[in-house]
Amino acid sequence: MGCRGDNDPLDVCEIGLRVIKPGGVRPVKVLGVLCMIDDGEADWKIVTIDATDKWAPFLNNIEDVENHLPGQLEAIREWFRTYKIPDGKPPNVFGLDEKFMDKKYAMGIIKECNHAWKDLITGKKQRSAEYNMCDDGVKKLVRKLSTSNLADMLNEEEDENVDGLVQAEGEGIDF
């Protein structure tokens, strides 16, 4: 693929029937992932279903989505391909031959991104040049967030085993 990540939080596309208000949090099952290329960078789209959705017992991996909800994956890909066109941008392209990858692959992406986040907030990895161009007020705020409650969250998460059931926020979901 040859693309670096976009340094944004992971995007989650939840395919359940229930509508949730922006900022709402609920448990979801990870089903798979789609790799969109945005401005030359990988922009991962994690496909999930609300753990309490009536379809959840039947959907355990990305292949199940195509088997039980034919056309759903194609519709998701086409939406991500075209959603920036009204803003005058070209259609988006995808990596991995435009294929949705399975749950195991998605969990690897989630763990890799979570590890990179931990390295960033603990100071093991330095911030990008864009961060260095920020004014001192922004740097102080980021430093305060990175060294306070976020670092404490790491200690709480160390013992947890991620098995595909994760918490996700509504609209513009960040992990």
C-alpha positions in Angstrom: 0.0 0.0 0.0 2.8 2.4 0.9 0.7 5.0 2.7 1.4 6.4 6.1 -1.5 6.9 8.5 -3.3 10.3 8.7 -2.6 10.8 12.5 -6.4 11.2 13.0 -8.4 9.1 15.4 -9.8 5.9 13.8 -13.2 6.4 12.1 -16.0 3.9 12.9 -18.8 3.1 10.6 -21.5 1.5 12.8 -24.1 -0.4 10.6 -26.8 -1.1 13.2 -30.4 -0.1 13.0 -30.4 2.1 16.1 -29.8 5.9 15.7 -27.6 7.4 18.4 -27.2 11.1 19.3 -23.8 12.7 18.6 -21.4 12.0 21.4 -23.3 8.9 22.6 -21.3 5.9 23.7 -22.2 2.3 23.3 -20.5 -1.1 23.0 -19.9 -2.3 19.5 -18.6 -5.5 17.8 -15.7 -5.0 15.4 -16.5 -6.7 12.1 -13.8 -5.5 9.7 -12.0 -2.5 8.2 -11.8 -0.5 4.9 -8.6 1.4 4.0 -9.5 4.7 2.4 -6.6 6.8 1.0 -7.1 10.5 1.9 -4.6 12.9 0.5 -2.1 10.1 0.1 -2.5 8.8 3.7 -4.3 5.7 5.1 -7.6 6.7 6.7 -9.0 3.5 8.3 -12.7 2.9 8.5 -13.5 0.4 11.2 -16.9 -1.4 10.4 -18.8 -2.3 13.6 -22.3 -3.1 14.8 -24.0 -2.1 18.0 -23.5 -5.0 20.4 -27.3 -4.8 21.3 -28.5 -4.6 17.7 -30.9 -7.3 16.5 -28.4 -8.2 13.8 -25.4 -8.4 16.2 -25.8 -12.2 17.0 -25.6 -12.9 13.2 -22.7 -10.6 12.4 -19.3 -11.6 13.7 -17.0 -10.9 10.8 -17.0 -8.8 7.6 -18.1 -11.9 5.5 -21.2 -12.1 7.6 -22.2 -8.6 6.6 -22.2 -9.6 2.9 -24.0 -12.8 3.6 -26.8 -11.4 5.8 -27.0 -7.8 4.4 -26.1 -8.1 0.7 -25.0 -4.8 -0.8 -24.3 -3.1 2.5 -20.5 -3.1 2.1 -20.7 -1.8 -1.4 -23.0 1.0 -0.2 -20.5 1.9 2.5 -17.6 2.0 0.1 -19.5 4.1 -2.4 -20.5 6.6 0.3 -16.9 7.0 1.4 -15.8 7.2 -2.3 -18.2 10.1 -3.1 -19.0 12.1 0.1 -16.4 14.8 -0.6 -17.5 15.4 -4.2 -20.1 18.1 -3.3 -17.2 20.1 -1.8 -15.5 20.1 -5.2 -13.0 17.3 -4.3 -12.3 14.2 -6.4 -13.7 10.8 -5.5 -11.7 9.0 -2.7 -9.7 6.0 -3.5 -9.0 2.9 -1.4 -6.1 0.6 -0.6 -6.0 -3.2 -0.4 -7.7 -3.5 -3.8 -10.8 -1.8 -2.3 -11.5 -4.9 -0.2 -12.9 -4.9 3.3 -10.5 -6.7 5.5 -11.8 -9.1 8.2 -12.1 -8.7 12.0 -8.6 -10.0 12.7 -7.1 -7.5 10.4 -9.2 -4.7 11.9 -8.2 -5.6 15.4 -4.5 -5.4 14.3 -5.1 -1.9 13.0 -6.9 -0.9 16.2 -4.1 -2.3 18.4 -1.4 -0.6 16.3 -3.2 2.8 16.5 -3.7 2.4 20.2 -0.1 1.6 20.7 0.9 4.7 18.7 -1.4 6.8 20.8 0.1 5.4 24.0 3.6 6.2 22.8 2.5 9.8 22.0 0.8 10.6 25.3 3.6 9.0 27.4 6.3 10.9 25.5 7.9 7.9 24.0 7.2 9.4 20.6 7.6 13.0 19.6 4.9 15.1 18.1 4.9 16.1 14.4 6.3 19.3 13.0 2.8 20.7 12.8 2.5 20.5 16.6 5.8 22.4 16.9 4.4 25.2 14.9 1.4 25.7 17.4 1.4 28.6 19.8 2.5 28.1 23.4 -1.1 28.0 24.7 -2.0 25.0 22.5 1.3 23.2 23.5 0.5 23.7 27.2 -3.0 22.4 26.8 -1.8 19.3 24.8 1.0 18.7 27.4 -1.5 19.0 30.3 -3.9 16.5 28.6 -1.1 14.2 27.7 0.4 14.0 31.2 -2.8 14.0 33.3 -5.9 12.0 32.8 -4.9 10.4 29.6 -1.8 8.8 31.1 -3.9 7.6 34.0 -6.2 5.9 31.5 -3.3 3.9 30.2 -2.8 2.2 33.6 -6.5 1.3 33.7 -6.3 -0.2 30.2 -3.1 -2.3 30.6 -4.9 -5.3 32.1 -7.9 -5.2 29.7 -8.0 -7.7 26.8 -9.5 -6.3 23.6 -11.5 -9.1 21.9 -13.5 -7.2 19.4 -16.1 -5.7 21.8 -15.1 -2.0 22.2 -16.7 1.3 23.3 -17.3 3.8 20.5 -18.7 7.3 20.5 -21.4 8.4 18.1 -20.8 10.5 15.0 -17.2 11.2 14.2 -16.3 8.3 16.4 -12.8 8.4 17.9 -11.1 5.5 19.7 
